[in-house]
Structures are given as C-alpha cells and as structure tokens.
Amino acid sequence: MALSDKRPPPEPIGKIALQPWMTAPETRAVVEALTVDGTEVRFVGGCVRDSVARRAVGDVDIATPHPPEAVMTVLGNAGILVVPTGIDHGTVTAVVGERRFEITSLRIDVETDGRRARVSFTDDWVADAARRDFTFNALSCTLDGDIYDPFGGLDDLAYGRVRFVGNARARIEEDVLRLLRYFRFYGHYGRPPPDPDALAACRALAHRLPELSGERVQGEIFRILSSPNPANVIVLMRGERVLENILPEAGDVGRLRLLNWLETRAIRMESVFTDPLRRLAGLLTTSADGARNVAQRLRLSRVQMERLVTIAGAEAAIAPGIGDTELRRALQRRGGGIVRDLALLNWAGELALEPHQPSKRNGAWQALLESAARWQPLEFPLKGRDVLALGVDPGKRVGHLLVAVEAWWEDGDYRADREACLARLKAIAESTP
C-alpha cells in the first residue's frame, strides 16, 4: 500500500516524562544509529506500557519502518553489534555494552496458523499496532516521550481493562498463545470484571491449547503464577475450561492462595520469596509420578523437574513437632531449600483447612523456616581414597563401603568425627568380603 493510500498518521495523544531507560547512553546510541537518515523510530510494547503504569521497565523494544536488512546495515555502520535473532519476522537484537535492544521492522500478518505467522513489512504504524495482542501493548512513544495510542490502551491500562486489539477471537486464532497471555496480563494488570468478549473467545478456543509447545505453555504458566493473586487467575481459567487443557492435575486453589499470602505478606525472611515453581507444586494434587508427567509436558529442566517431583509428590512430614534428629536428617538429605519449600507448602495446606491457627503454632512454622535458612550441609568425613588406603581394590566395593559408613554416621546424628568414621570403615571392611 502506498503512503498516499493510507489514512493520515495519528497524532500523539500525550507525553510522558523522559525515563532513565530512554536517556541511557546505550539507548541513545541505538536510536541515533537508526535515525541517521531522519527515519522515525519509536519505543513499543512493554517499556512504554510499564512507564505509563509507573512500573519497573525490563526490556526496551524499538520499532522502525526500515526492513531488517537495512536495520543491520545502519547499526553495523555505527559500530553496534547486531544479531539476527528473528530476521524472518523482522526482528534483530542490538547489543551495546550489557544492554540488549530488540528492534522490529513494522509489519503486517500475511498468513497465520495459530502458532506462527508469515509477515510482510510496512511503513504504517497503525497497521503494525493492529497486529499486537492487547490495546495497552499497542502503545508506542518517541524518544522525546510523545505517546501514540491507536486503540485506547491508556484508558484500559488506567482502569485495569485487558482488551484484545480488535476481535478477540481473531487475535487468538492468529496465535493461540495469546489465550494464555490474556490470563497472564489480567493477573498482572487487570481488575474485575474481566472483559466478556475476551473470556468468550478464550473459552471457545481453549481446546486448541494442546497445539502449543510445552516451553511456551510453561512460560505463561510461570508468569501467571508470579502474578499478585495467582489463585484468582487460576479460578478464572478453570471457570472458562482453560485449565483442564493445560494442567488437569491442578487441584483446589486454597493451598496456592495461602502460599501466596505466606510468601508475600505473612513472612519477612530473605529466604522466602515468590517462586512460580513452588506455586505450581502448591497447585498440583498428584503423586510424584504425576508431578513428573507435568514436568515433562511443560519441558522443565532436569533440575526443575527433580525439585517439582520432590516437593509436589513428597510424603515427608516437615511440620512443627518434627524431632531435631529427623529435621537434621531431612536437611542433610534434601537441603535447606527443599525443606523450606515443604514447610511452606505444608503450612499453606494447614491454613487452607483452618485459617485461624494459634500464634504458638505459627511461631513453630516460622522456626522451621529459620532452621532451613540457617542450615549448612555437613560434609561426610571420608573419601574414596580412605577406602583405597586400607588396601581395598578399586571398584564397586569402594562405593558400597562408603555408603555403609555414611549410613552409620547418619544414624548417629552426624556426630562421629573423621577418626571414628575411619575406625568404622576399617571394621566394616574387615568383616565383609
């Protein structure tokens, strides 16, 4: 479409004060390179939205009418490292010092299938904004702070309305992940009541969620669980039949609700913080095998999987009344972090059943968490070389002897020193073939 065929460009609707991320030398360097020929560029997306909402800004994204090849050329001419991170979709990444800037050419969708899009490039700012998901994500601003708002995103942001740009169902059919993004943004930016058109579209298309990769679903679930009141969002997702398509193992949200309260308001400890994986464990009602299936489906890392399986499927009774010896054994075997997680989950579960606990009981839970925070792993005094020093041939017997002595050391509540362990090793080695 020629420029003369398009509607006149919109005027800025207002202005925001210059932000530190806008005036940073790294930002200025990238913008100066992109505008060397007088071309207009704008900041887009989250950095604009969060500046307006007075929230911390993370990534800084920039849009330009230049096609990606031209973007790479002008950045390279300015001595800026540029990485073609998504060049087929018009996106490159500029690297200046420790800062990264995602730069995307204005574009329109030519073809979509619910997972990916084929795009063509344009110089129409409104057409580019029209392909974005939510009205407040379609905001853009110039280096001087002039705000452009083609779809009423400023009002929606102010009133906590999460609205799709244009037709909600069409936006989700273009990219099914937007269905989960709706609940993510509602959890972080929305206020009741949720937009009925958005909910109707989410409910109608929830059956398509299994088309998404586990990694993409995981990312949105973790962001939803990191929202200020995740239990409310989960209840909303369950009511719209969304949850059953991505997390059928989810149980009652009572434990999640109280876990969130413990993490964010009730406890003031450096070791207790918002943790989406722990919140996922708090939401699940399943066995260790069930937790493993969830981890595999969401493509969690090996470390994340082991932790989820341990805390979601554990039967360990980490609760007030646990003996000192049993607690030390749990701490030594599982580590302070896992014991902390189990204590928080069990405490939240108890509060979900009976919210009004005596102060003494709550103090005992707090003491458990403090013990976990203070715990330093005890080092078993022996090594394989100590076994070899007795004349034992290298092989499996070395490991078996160490395991036997370590079990004896644990049974003695870790009190035996190196000399006592060596004596025990010698006795077991002499009494077993």
N, C-alpha and C positions, 0 to 999 in steps of 0.2 A: 504494500500500500504506500503510495507516495505521500509525502508530508502534506501536500496541498489537499489530499483527500480526507484527511483526518480532522476530527474536531479540534478546536483550538486548545493548546495546552492549558491545564488548570493553573490557577493562581495559588500561591501558598496561603494556607489558612491561618497561620500564626507563626510564632517564633519561639524557640527555646533558647535559654541561656547557653553559651558555649560551655561544653563539658570537657573535663580533663582529657578524656579519650579523643576528643575532636581536635584539641590543640597540641596533643603529644607530637614531638618531632617525628616519630615514626609514621604517624598518620599523615602529617603534613607532607612528608617526603613522597608517600604513595599518591596522595591526591595531586600534588604538583606534577608528578610524572604523568598521571592520567589526563590532566587538563592542559598539557603543554601546548596543544593546538587550539585551546579555547573550548573544548568539548565539556559539556556539563556532566558532572557525576554527582551522585547522591549516596548518602548512607541509607541503608534499608534494613527492615526487619527488626530483630530483637534489640539492637543497640538503640534504635530510635524509640521503640516501644518502652523499653525499660528506663530510658532517660526521662521520658514523659511521666512515667509512673514513679519516678524517683527511686528506682531500684538499681542495684549494682549491675554494671554492664560487663559482660564477658567478651564474646566475640564481636568484632567490628566487621560488618559486611558492607560492601560498596557495589553499586550498580553503575553501569556505563553503557552508552549506545554503541561503543566500539565493539566489533566482533572479537572473539577471544585471541585470534592470531595478532590483531593489532594491539590488544592489551599487552600481550607478551613482548611485542616489539618495543613499545614505549617504556615499559618497565625495565626491559633489558638495557635500553639506551640510557636510562637513568642509573644504571648500576645496581638495580634491585633484583635480588634472586626471585625467580618466579617458577612455580611448579604447576604443571598442567593437571591438577587434581581431578577435574571433571570436564575436560575441554569439549567433549561431545555435547554436553549440556550447557556449555558456555561459561564454565567456572574454572578459574585459576586461583592459585594462592600466592600472594606476595609475602616475602619474608624479609623483615627489617629488624635486625638485632634479634631480640627474643619475641618480637610480636609477629603475628600472622594475620593477614587480611584476606578474606575470601572475596574475590572480585568476579561478578557475574554480569555477562552481557544481557541487555534487555532482550526478552524472548517471549514467544507465544507457543502454546502447545499445538502441534500439528496432529499428533496421534497419541492416545493413551490407552493403557490396558489394565489399569488398576495397580500396577507395580512400577512401571517406568513410562517415560514419555519421550516422544520424538519431537524436537523443538526446531523452530526457525527463529532467526534473530530479527530484531525490530529496532526502531528508534522511538517507539511510542511508550511513554512512561505509564500511561493509564492501562494500556493493553498488558504491559508486564505486571502491573499491580493486580490486574484482574485474575491472573493465574495463581495468586497466592491463596493460602487457605483461609485465614481469618482477617476480619476487617482491620484489627489493630496491628496485624503483621504486614499489612499493605502500606503502612506509613513510610514516608521517606523524608529526608531533610538534607539541605545543602550544608556545605562546610560552614556557612555563616549562621546556621540554625533555622532557616526557613523550612517550615513543616508543610508537607503535602499530604492530604488526607482524602483520597478519591471516594472512599466508601463508608465514611462515618466512623472510622476507627477510634478517633479521640473520644467521642461520646461513649462508645461502647466500653472503652478502657476505663473511663471515669465511673461508669455505672455498673461495672462488673459483668457486662454482657459479652459472651463469647459467641460470635456470629460468623458463619461462613460468608465468604465473599460470593455474592450471587446465590445460585441454587445449591442448597446444602447437599442434596443427593448427587448432583452432577460433580461437585467438588470431591466427594468421597469416591465416586466411580472412577475419577481420574487417578486417584492414588488412595487405596484402601487404608493405608497407614493413617490418613487424616482422621479416620474414625477414632482411633486411639488418641491421636493428638488432640481431638476435641476434649476428651476427658482429662487429658494432661493439662491443657490450658485452663479448663474450667476449674481444676483443682488449685491452680496457682494464681489465676486472675479473676475467676468468676464469682458471682454472688447469686443466690437464689432469686427468682426461679430460673432454671436453665432454659435456653431457647427451645421452644417446642418444635420448630422446624428442624433444628439440628438433631434433637432426640429422635424424631420420627425417621430421619434419614439413617441415623446410626442403628436404630432397631431394624429397619428394613434391610440393611446391608451387613449386619453382624455376621451372617453365615459365610461371608467372604473372608473373614479374618484368617482362617487357616491357610489362605493363599500366601500370607506374608512369611518371610523368613523368621526363624527363631531369634536371630540377632536383633531385627527391627522391633519385634514384639517385646523382647527383653528391655530394650532401651526405653520404650514408652512405659512399660510397667514400672520400671525403677523410678522414672520421673514422676509417675502418678503416686507411687508410694512415698516419694520425697515431698509431696505437697503438704501444706499446713494441716489439713484434716483429711488424710487419705481414706479413712473409713467411710466418710460421707460420699466420696467419689466412687468407692467400691460398691456401696449400696446402690448408687445411681446406675452404675454399669450392670449390676445384677438385675435391677428392675427392667432395664432395656434389653436384657438377654445377650449382653455383650460378654460378660464374664465367662459364661458357660462355653464360649467358643475359643477362649484362650487360656483359661485357668479353671477347669472344672473341679480341681482339688480344693478350691477355696471354700472355707467353712464360714462359721459365724464371725462377724467382724468385731465382736465385743473385745476379744483379746487384742486385736490390732488397735482399736480405739484407745484402750488403756495403755498399751505400749507407747503409742504416740504421746499420750499425756505424761507418762514417766520420762520419756526421752526429752521432751521439750519444756515441761513446766515443773514437774514434781521434783526432779533430781538435779542438783547442781554439782556435777562431778566432771572433771576433764575427760574421764574415760567413757562417759555416757554421752552419746551424740546420735543424731539422726542417721539411721543406717537402713537403706532400702532392702538389702538382702535379709537383715534381721526382721524387718517388717514383713517381707514375703514369707518368712518362716512363721511369723505370727498369724498370718492369714490362712496358712495351709492347715487342713485337717487330714493328715495322711500318715502313712508309715515311712520308714527310712527308704524303702523301695519306691514308694510313691513320690517322695521328695527327689529321689534320683531321676525318676522319669520327668519331673518338672524341670530339673536342671538340664537334662539332655535336650528336652524340647525347646528350652529357652537359650540353648547354646552357651550355658555358663562355662567359665573357665574351670579347669580342674580344681584349683584352689577354692573357687566359689562353690563348686559342686560339693566338695568334701565338707565345707562349712555348713551349707544348707542341709545336707543329709544328717550331719551331726546334731544340729540344733532343732531341726524340724521333726526328726524321727527319733530323737534321743529319749530314753526312758530314765535317764539319771535324775535322781531326786535332789536337785540343787534347790534347797529351801531352808528356811530357819529350822533349827533342830538337827541339822546335819552335824555329825561329830567332827571334831577337829581333825582326827586322823583321816576320816573319809573325805573331808574337804581338801586336805593337803594332797591326798591321792588323786582326787578329781583335777585339782590344779596342775599337778605334775604330769598327769596323763594327757589332759585336754588343753591345758594352757589357760592363762588368766582371761584371755579374750572369749574363749568358748564358755567358760564358767560364767563370765559376765552376761553373755547372751542368754544362757539357760536361766540364770537368775531373773533377768528382766522378763523373759517370756513367761516363766512360771509365776512371777509376781503379778504380771498383767493378767494372766489367766485366773489367778485367785481373785483379783479385784473385779474382774468381769462377772464373777459369780457372786461376790459380796463386796461392794464398793467401800463400805464403811468398816475398815479394819482398825483395831486398836493401835494407838501410837507406838506401843511396845513392839507390835508385830511389824509395823512399817520400819521401825528402827532396826529390827533384826535383818530385814531385807537389805537395808542400807549398809549394814555392817558386812553382809555377804559381798556386796559390790565393792566395798572398800578393801576387803581381803583379796578379791580378784585383781583390783587395781595395783595393790602393793606386791603381788606375787612375783618372785624371781625364780625361774626354773632352777632346780637343784641338779648339779652335774654328777652323774654316776662316776664314782672314783676310778673305775677300771677301764682299760682299753684292750684291744686285741693283742697288743704287744705283751701285756701282762700274762696272758694265757700262753703265748708262744714262749715266754721266758721260763715256763715250767716244763718245757720240752714237748708240748703238745704239737703235733704236726698241723700245718696249715690246712684248712678245710672247714666243713660244716660244724665239726665238733667245737671249734673255737667260738662260733656264734652261740651254739647251744649252751656252752658253759657260761658265757657272759649273761645270757638270758636267765639262767638259773640263779646266778648270784644277784642279778638285779632284782629278781622277784623276791629273794630273801631280804635284800636291802629295803625294798618297798614294804614288805611285811613288818619290818622293824621300824616303820615310820621314818625311814631315811636317816636314822641316827648313826648307823655304822660308818666309821671313817675308812680311809684307804687301807690301813693296816688290817682292820677287821675284815674288810672285803677280800683282801689278799689271802687271809687265813681261810676264809670260807671257800674261796676259789680252789685253794690247794686241797682242802678236804673233799670237795665235790669231785675234783679231777682224779684224786686217788681212789675214790670209792665208785667211780663209774668208768666203764671201758671206753 
